[in-house]
Amino acid sequence: MPTPPDADLGVTIDLVTTLIGQQCPHWSALPLAPFAHGWDNETFALGDDLLVRVPRRGVAVALLRHEQRWLPELAGRLPVRTPVPVWVGAPSASFPHPWSVVPRLPGRVLAGLGIDERGAAVDGLAATFAALHVPAPGNAPDNPFRGGPLAGRDPIVRQRLRQLPGFGTEAVELWTRWASAPPYPGPPLWLHGDPHPLNVLVDDAGRLAGLLDWGDVTAGDPASDLATLWLSFGPADRARLIEACRAVGDHDPAVWTRARAWALALASAFAASGDPALAPVAAHTWAQLRAQS
């Protein structure tokens, strides 16, 4: 199985200390500590209220730029908090790439709740998708892995499904059925790109409190984002969320079939990633899809 890719940009806490001192010395007195080690970014806690996000791989630099460019514009129209950068670090002799300081949003990730405890997030997520999924401008970021025609994902998804333990022929048959749904007929809509349950924050009552990690922001078929209904919820809450989305949004009839295909594609990618945090999401998604096939 693949494992998280090696870093190639040499991001260390000493480097981040230097960057803070050079570009935003007003925060130099705040304690700095490792916070999260992602595929694309290293994240450090800066005091109690801030996080520093620094790309750890060259291929992630463009994703961070997209987040810096577009999240401030999108955040104002959303009914949920997002980590809009409060400081955009400039490329320099110390580190020739951009980096960000973002607010540390309160809450806990949806993945930390039991499946049957997630229903309070339904209404907030439906409202957020309704606000976000509007026509995007022509210069919205491209993302070859989210929001495009399912035919473009067909070869790699079939390969993964055939090779991954626990998927196999049944998964390939379901993919074939769902991926042959009528294509998205409308204009490209703004998409978060990666609203899986590790990127969704909830408050103490389980209500939607934040939406994290906008590096995959793009435009395209909303079914790509709506796949999270299978990634994140059980049958009862998913049915409620579908009805809530229908009540506040305008979707083509095949959107939920394509969303199932996207959910299967993402489940296979998560299962193949070797990431222990994503493995339970992959297993849950596949179980939900099989049960409702």
C-alpha positions as a LaTeX table, in Angstrom:
\begin{tabular}{lrrr}
\hline
Residue & $x$ (\AA) & $y$ (\AA) & $z$ (\AA) \\
\hline
Met1 & 0.00 & 0.00 & 0.00 \\
Pro2 & 1.16 & 3.57 & $-0.61$ \\
Thr3 & 2.27 & 5.61 & 2.37 \\
Pro4 & 2.17 & 9.38 & 2.83 \\
Pro5 & 4.68 & 10.89 & 0.41 \\
Asp6 & 8.03 & 12.05 & 1.64 \\
Ala7 & 8.50 & 15.75 & 2.21 \\
Asp8 & 10.82 & 17.51 & $-0.21$ \\
Leu9 & 10.84 & 21.07 & 1.11 \\
Gly10 & 12.68 & 20.58 & 4.40 \\
Val11 & 10.11 & 22.19 & 6.71 \\
Thr12 & 11.25 & 22.19 & 10.35 \\
Ile13 & 10.25 & 24.07 & 13.47 \\
Asp14 & 13.52 & 25.99 & 13.27 \\
Leu15 & 12.63 & 27.14 & 9.76 \\
Val16 & 9.18 & 28.28 & 10.86 \\
Thr17 & 10.67 & 30.13 & 13.83 \\
Thr18 & 12.93 & 31.95 & 11.37 \\
Leu19 & 10.04 & 32.80 & 9.04 \\
Ile20 & 7.94 & 34.18 & 11.87 \\
Gly21 & 10.87 & 36.27 & 13.09 \\
Gln22 & 11.59 & 37.65 & 9.64 \\
Gln23 & 8.08 & 38.36 & 8.35 \\
Cys24 & 5.77 & 38.72 & 11.35 \\
Pro25 & 7.98 & 39.42 & 14.37 \\
His26 & 4.97 & 40.66 & 16.35 \\
Trp27 & 4.22 & 36.94 & 16.91 \\
Ser28 & 7.79 & 35.92 & 17.74 \\
Ala29 & 7.13 & 35.71 & 21.48 \\
Leu30 & 4.31 & 33.19 & 21.04 \\
Pro31 & 5.19 & 29.54 & 21.66 \\
Leu32 & 5.52 & 27.39 & 18.54 \\
Ala33 & 4.93 & 23.64 & 18.48 \\
Pro34 & 4.17 & 20.90 & 15.92 \\
Phe35 & 0.42 & 20.50 & 15.47 \\
Ala36 & $-0.36$ & 18.31 & 12.45 \\
His37 & 1.65 & 16.39 & 9.87 \\
Gly38 & $-0.34$ & 16.26 & 6.65 \\
Trp39 & 0.28 & 14.94 & 3.17 \\
Asp40 & 0.67 & 18.43 & 1.78 \\
Asn41 & 1.41 & 20.74 & 4.70 \\
Glu42 & 3.20 & 20.82 & 8.00 \\
Thr43 & 1.11 & 22.66 & 10.57 \\
Phe44 & 2.43 & 24.29 & 13.74 \\
Ala45 & 0.51 & 25.78 & 16.65 \\
Leu46 & 1.46 & 29.41 & 17.21 \\
Gly47 & 0.23 & 30.33 & 20.66 \\
Asp48 & $-3.30$ & 29.25 & 21.52 \\
Asp49 & $-5.20$ & 30.84 & 18.67 \\
Leu50 & $-3.11$ & 30.53 & 15.49 \\
Leu51 & $-1.71$ & 27.86 & 13.19 \\
Val52 & 1.14 & 28.11 & 10.70 \\
Arg53 & 0.65 & 26.10 & 7.49 \\
Val54 & 3.76 & 25.49 & 5.41 \\
Pro55 & 3.84 & 23.27 & 2.29 \\
Arg56 & 6.01 & 20.22 & 2.81 \\
Arg57 & 5.99 & 19.13 & $-0.86$ \\
Gly58 & 6.56 & 21.08 & $-4.01$ \\
Val59 & 3.29 & 19.86 & $-5.54$ \\
Ala60 & 1.39 & 21.34 & $-2.58$ \\
Val61 & 2.56 & 24.89 & $-3.19$ \\
Ala62 & $-0.14$ & 25.57 & $-5.81$ \\
Leu63 & $-2.81$ & 24.22 & $-3.44$ \\
Leu64 & $-1.75$ & 26.65 & $-0.73$ \\
Arg65 & $-1.80$ & 29.51 & $-3.23$ \\
His66 & $-5.34$ & 28.58 & $-4.24$ \\
Glu67 & $-6.39$ & 28.60 & $-0.59$ \\
Gln68 & $-4.75$ & 32.00 & $-0.04$ \\
Arg69 & $-6.28$ & 33.48 & $-3.19$ \\
Trp70 & $-9.83$ & 32.21 & $-3.02$ \\
Leu71 & $-10.77$ & 31.42 & 0.58 \\
Pro72 & $-11.00$ & 35.09 & 1.65 \\
Glu73 & $-13.49$ & 35.64 & $-1.18$ \\
Leu74 & $-15.54$ & 32.51 & $-0.54$ \\
Ala75 & $-15.62$ & 32.72 & 3.25 \\
Gly76 & $-17.80$ & 35.82 & 3.32 \\
Arg77 & $-20.69$ & 34.02 & 1.65 \\
Leu78 & $-20.63$ & 30.92 & 3.86 \\
Pro79 & $-22.65$ & 30.35 & 7.08 \\
Val80 & $-19.72$ & 28.57 & 8.73 \\
Arg81 & $-16.24$ & 29.54 & 9.89 \\
Thr82 & $-13.24$ & 28.84 & 7.68 \\
Pro83 & $-9.48$ & 29.26 & 8.27 \\
Val84 & $-9.04$ & 32.43 & 6.21 \\
Pro85 & $-5.33$ & 33.37 & 6.36 \\
Val86 & $-4.54$ & 36.22 & 8.72 \\
Trp87 & $-1.02$ & 36.40 & 7.33 \\
Val88 & 0.28 & 35.36 & 3.92 \\
Gly89 & 3.95 & 34.53 & 4.15 \\
Ala90 & 6.01 & 35.59 & 1.15 \\
Pro91 & 8.67 & 33.48 & $-0.59$ \\
Ser92 & 12.10 & 34.48 & 0.68 \\
Ala93 & 15.72 & 33.43 & 0.79 \\
Ser94 & 14.89 & 31.27 & 3.81 \\
Phe95 & 11.98 & 29.48 & 2.12 \\
Pro96 & 11.19 & 30.11 & $-1.56$ \\
His97 & 7.47 & 29.33 & $-1.29$ \\
Pro98 & 4.36 & 30.90 & 0.25 \\
Trp99 & 3.07 & 29.92 & 3.67 \\
Ser100 & 0.14 & 30.99 & 5.85 \\
Val101 & $-0.87$ & 31.87 & 9.37 \\
Val102 & $-4.51$ & 30.94 & 9.94 \\
Pro103 & $-6.88$ & 31.04 & 12.91 \\
Arg104 & $-7.14$ & 27.92 & 15.03 \\
Leu105 & $-10.87$ & 27.28 & 14.83 \\
Pro106 & $-12.67$ & 25.89 & 17.87 \\
Gly107 & $-14.40$ & 22.54 & 17.68 \\
Arg108 & $-13.58$ & 18.92 & 16.98 \\
Val109 & $-13.59$ & 16.99 & 13.75 \\
Leu110 & $-16.77$ & 15.20 & 12.74 \\
Ala111 & $-14.77$ & 11.98 & 12.41 \\
Gly112 & $-14.30$ & 12.05 & 16.18 \\
Leu113 & $-18.02$ & 11.45 & 16.72 \\
Gly114 & $-19.77$ & 8.14 & 16.40 \\
Ile115 & $-21.74$ & 7.69 & 13.20 \\
Asp116 & $-25.02$ & 7.94 & 15.10 \\
Glu117 & $-23.91$ & 11.18 & 16.80 \\
Arg118 & $-23.47$ & 13.28 & 13.65 \\
Gly119 & $-27.04$ & 14.28 & 12.88 \\
Ala120 & $-26.79$ & 17.75 & 14.42 \\
Ala121 & $-24.38$ & 18.74 & 11.63 \\
Val122 & $-26.89$ & 18.02 & 8.85 \\
Asp123 & $-28.67$ & 21.37 & 8.59 \\
Gly124 & $-25.46$ & 23.40 & 8.76 \\
Leu125 & $-23.78$ & 21.31 & 6.09 \\
Ala126 & $-26.77$ & 21.58 & 3.75 \\
Ala127 & $-26.82$ & 25.36 & 4.21 \\
Thr128 & $-23.08$ & 25.57 & 3.59 \\
Phe129 & $-23.29$ & 23.56 & 0.38 \\
Ala130 & $-26.21$ & 25.72 & $-0.82$ \\
Ala131 & $-24.16$ & 28.88 & $-0.22$ \\
Leu132 & $-20.96$ & 27.46 & $-1.73$ \\
His133 & $-22.31$ & 25.62 & $-4.78$ \\
Val134 & $-22.89$ & 28.62 & $-7.03$ \\
Pro135 & $-21.40$ & 29.28 & $-10.48$ \\
Ala136 & $-17.67$ & 29.91 & $-10.30$ \\
Pro137 & $-15.70$ & 32.34 & $-12.45$ \\
Gly138 & $-13.67$ & 31.11 & $-15.39$ \\
Asn139 & $-10.40$ & 31.59 & $-13.49$ \\
Ala140 & $-11.37$ & 29.28 & $-10.62$ \\
Pro141 & $-8.59$ & 26.79 & $-9.83$ \\
Asp142 & $-8.34$ & 23.61 & $-11.86$ \\
Asn143 & $-8.25$ & 20.33 & $-9.96$ \\
Pro144 & $-7.88$ & 17.12 & $-11.99$ \\
Phe145 & $-8.92$ & 15.01 & $-8.99$ \\
Arg146 & $-12.20$ & 16.66 & $-7.99$ \\
Gly147 & $-15.35$ & 17.86 & $-9.69$ \\
Gly148 & $-14.67$ & 16.72 & $-13.25$ \\
Pro149 & $-16.38$ & 14.10 & $-15.41$ \\
Leu150 & $-16.35$ & 10.65 & $-13.87$ \\
Ala151 & $-14.99$ & 9.20 & $-17.12$ \\
Gly152 & $-11.72$ & 10.93 & $-16.36$ \\
Arg153 & $-11.39$ & 8.97 & $-13.11$ \\
Asp154 & $-12.41$ & 5.61 & $-14.60$ \\
Pro155 & $-9.01$ & 3.95 & $-15.28$ \\
Ile156 & $-7.42$ & 4.68 & $-11.89$ \\
Val157 & $-10.57$ & 3.90 & $-9.90$ \\
Arg158 & $-11.04$ & 0.56 & $-11.66$ \\
Gln159 & $-7.42$ & $-0.32$ & $-11.04$ \\
Arg160 & $-7.63$ & 0.49 & $-7.34$ \\
Leu161 & $-10.92$ & $-1.36$ & $-6.86$ \\
Arg162 & $-9.54$ & $-4.50$ & $-8.47$ \\
Gln163 & $-6.38$ & $-4.43$ & $-6.36$ \\
Leu164 & $-7.58$ & $-3.32$ & $-2.94$ \\
Pro165 & $-8.53$ & $-5.99$ & $-0.40$ \\
Gly166 & $-12.24$ & $-5.92$ & 0.38 \\
Phe167 & $-13.41$ & $-4.18$ & $-2.81$ \\
Gly168 & $-13.01$ & $-6.33$ & $-5.93$ \\
Thr169 & $-15.65$ & $-7.33$ & $-8.46$ \\
Glu170 & $-18.66$ & $-6.01$ & $-6.55$ \\
Ala171 & $-17.07$ & $-2.58$ & $-6.24$ \\
Val172 & $-16.13$ & $-2.52$ & $-9.92$ \\
Glu173 & $-19.70$ & $-3.39$ & $-10.89$ \\
Leu174 & $-21.11$ & $-0.62$ & $-8.70$ \\
Trp175 & $-18.59$ & 1.87 & $-10.05$ \\
Thr176 & $-19.54$ & 0.92 & $-13.61$ \\
Arg177 & $-23.22$ & 1.45 & $-12.87$ \\
Trp178 & $-22.89$ & 4.74 & $-10.99$ \\
Ala179 & $-20.15$ & 6.28 & $-13.15$ \\
Ser180 & $-22.33$ & 5.79 & $-16.24$ \\
Ala181 & $-24.93$ & 8.23 & $-14.86$ \\
Pro182 & $-25.74$ & 11.24 & $-17.04$ \\
Pro183 & $-22.95$ & 13.80 & $-16.72$ \\
Tyr184 & $-23.38$ & 17.04 & $-14.85$ \\
Pro185 & $-25.33$ & 19.37 & $-17.18$ \\
Gly186 & $-24.78$ & 22.74 & $-15.53$ \\
Pro187 & $-22.07$ & 25.40 & $-15.21$ \\
Pro188 & $-19.04$ & 24.65 & $-13.01$ \\
Leu189 & $-19.95$ & 25.41 & $-9.39$ \\
Trp190 & $-17.61$ & 26.33 & $-6.58$ \\
Leu191 & $-16.51$ & 23.23 & $-4.66$ \\
His192 & $-14.66$ & 22.76 & $-1.40$ \\
Gly193 & $-13.05$ & 19.73 & $-2.99$ \\
Asp194 & $-12.40$ & 17.65 & 0.13 \\
Pro195 & $-15.22$ & 17.89 & 2.71 \\
His196 & $-14.57$ & 14.49 & 4.31 \\
Pro197 & $-15.25$ & 14.09 & 8.06 \\
Leu198 & $-11.67$ & 14.98 & 9.07 \\
Asn199 & $-12.13$ & 18.41 & 7.46 \\
Val200 & $-15.51$ & 19.16 & 9.06 \\
Leu201 & $-15.55$ & 20.78 & 12.50 \\
Val202 & $-18.47$ & 20.55 & 14.93 \\
Asp203 & $-19.16$ & 22.24 & 18.26 \\
Asp204 & $-19.93$ & 20.58 & 21.59 \\
Ala205 & $-23.51$ & 20.01 & 20.49 \\
Gly206 & $-22.40$ & 18.38 & 17.23 \\
Arg207 & $-23.51$ & 21.31 & 15.05 \\
Leu208 & $-21.42$ & 22.39 & 12.10 \\
Ala209 & $-18.75$ & 24.83 & 13.33 \\
Gly210 & $-16.09$ & 24.98 & 10.63 \\
Leu211 & $-14.84$ & 23.70 & 7.30 \\
Leu212 & $-11.09$ & 23.13 & 7.05 \\
Asp213 & $-8.43$ & 22.52 & 4.38 \\
Trp214 & $-9.42$ & 24.41 & 1.25 \\
Gly215 & $-6.37$ & 23.42 & $-0.79$ \\
Asp216 & $-8.52$ & 21.36 & $-3.18$ \\
Val217 & $-10.92$ & 24.24 & $-3.87$ \\
Thr218 & $-12.07$ & 24.07 & $-7.47$ \\
Ala219 & $-15.12$ & 24.34 & $-9.71$ \\
Gly220 & $-17.20$ & 21.59 & $-11.28$ \\
Asp221 & $-19.88$ & 19.01 & $-10.52$ \\
Pro222 & $-21.36$ & 19.40 & $-6.99$ \\
Ala223 & $-21.64$ & 15.61 & $-6.78$ \\
Ser224 & $-17.94$ & 15.60 & $-5.91$ \\
Asp225 & $-18.63$ & 17.46 & $-2.63$ \\
Leu226 & $-21.93$ & 15.66 & $-2.01$ \\
Ala227 & $-20.04$ & 12.37 & $-1.83$ \\
Thr228 & $-19.44$ & 13.25 & 1.80 \\
Leu229 & $-22.99$ & 12.14 & 2.54 \\
Trp230 & $-21.64$ & 8.58 & 2.25 \\
Leu231 & $-18.21$ & 9.38 & 3.66 \\
Ser232 & $-19.55$ & 11.03 & 6.80 \\
Phe233 & $-23.04$ & 9.81 & 7.70 \\
Gly234 & $-25.22$ & 6.79 & 8.32 \\
Pro235 & $-28.48$ & 6.05 & 6.48 \\
Ala236 & $-30.90$ & 8.11 & 8.55 \\
Asp237 & $-28.78$ & 11.25 & 8.68 \\
Arg238 & $-27.85$ & 10.87 & 5.02 \\
Ala239 & $-31.53$ & 10.75 & 4.06 \\
Arg240 & $-32.15$ & 13.89 & 6.11 \\
Leu241 & $-29.20$ & 15.61 & 4.47 \\
Ile242 & $-30.38$ & 14.70 & 0.98 \\
Glu243 & $-33.79$ & 16.19 & 1.76 \\
Ala244 & $-32.18$ & 19.30 & 3.28 \\
Cys245 & $-29.97$ & 19.74 & 0.22 \\
Arg246 & $-32.98$ & 19.37 & $-2.06$ \\
Ala247 & $-34.86$ & 21.98 & $-0.06$ \\
Val248 & $-32.15$ & 24.64 & $-0.34$ \\
Gly249 & $-30.41$ & 23.76 & $-3.61$ \\
Asp250 & $-31.17$ & 23.00 & $-7.26$ \\
His251 & $-29.71$ & 19.64 & $-8.35$ \\
Asp252 & $-30.03$ & 17.62 & $-11.53$ \\
Pro253 & $-31.76$ & 14.22 & $-11.15$ \\
Ala254 & $-28.55$ & 12.17 & $-11.51$ \\
Val255 & $-26.51$ & 14.09 & $-8.93$ \\
Trp256 & $-26.96$ & 11.51 & $-6.17$ \\
Thr257 & $-25.91$ & 8.65 & $-8.45$ \\
Arg258 & $-22.77$ & 10.54 & $-9.41$ \\
Ala259 & $-22.22$ & 11.34 & $-5.74$ \\
Arg260 & $-22.20$ & 7.60 & $-5.00$ \\
Ala261 & $-19.60$ & 7.12 & $-7.72$ \\
Trp262 & $-17.49$ & 9.92 & $-6.25$ \\
Ala263 & $-17.84$ & 8.39 & $-2.79$ \\
Leu264 & $-16.59$ & 5.05 & $-4.10$ \\
Ala265 & $-13.69$ & 6.72 & $-5.91$ \\
Leu266 & $-12.70$ & 8.59 & $-2.76$ \\
Ala267 & $-13.10$ & 5.52 & $-0.56$ \\
Ser268 & $-10.72$ & 3.62 & $-2.83$ \\
Ala269 & $-8.22$ & 6.49 & $-2.75$ \\
Phe270 & $-8.40$ & 6.71 & 1.04 \\
Ala271 & $-8.00$ & 2.94 & 1.39 \\
Ala272 & $-4.99$ & 2.98 & $-0.92$ \\
Ser273 & $-3.36$ & 5.92 & 0.84 \\
Gly274 & $-2.03$ & 3.99 & 3.80 \\
Asp275 & $-3.16$ & 6.86 & 6.04 \\
Pro276 & $-4.49$ & 5.37 & 9.31 \\
Ala277 & $-6.77$ & 8.39 & 9.84 \\
Leu278 & $-8.46$ & 7.85 & 6.48 \\
Ala279 & $-8.78$ & 4.06 & 6.71 \\
Pro280 & $-11.95$ & 4.17 & 8.90 \\
Val281 & $-13.52$ & 6.69 & 6.51 \\
Ala282 & $-12.84$ & 4.36 & 3.59 \\
Ala283 & $-14.26$ & 1.34 & 5.42 \\
His284 & $-17.39$ & 3.20 & 6.52 \\
Thr285 & $-18.01$ & 4.58 & 3.04 \\
Trp286 & $-17.69$ & 1.21 & 1.35 \\
Ala287 & $-20.04$ & $-0.37$ & 3.89 \\
Gln288 & $-22.63$ & 2.37 & 3.30 \\
Leu289 & $-22.42$ & 2.06 & $-0.46$ \\
Arg290 & $-22.73$ & $-1.72$ & $-0.42$ \\
Ala291 & $-25.72$ & $-1.55$ & 1.88 \\
Gln292 & $-27.56$ & 0.89 & $-0.38$ \\
Ser293 & $-26.55$ & $-0.60$ & $-3.73$ \\
\hline
\end{tabular}
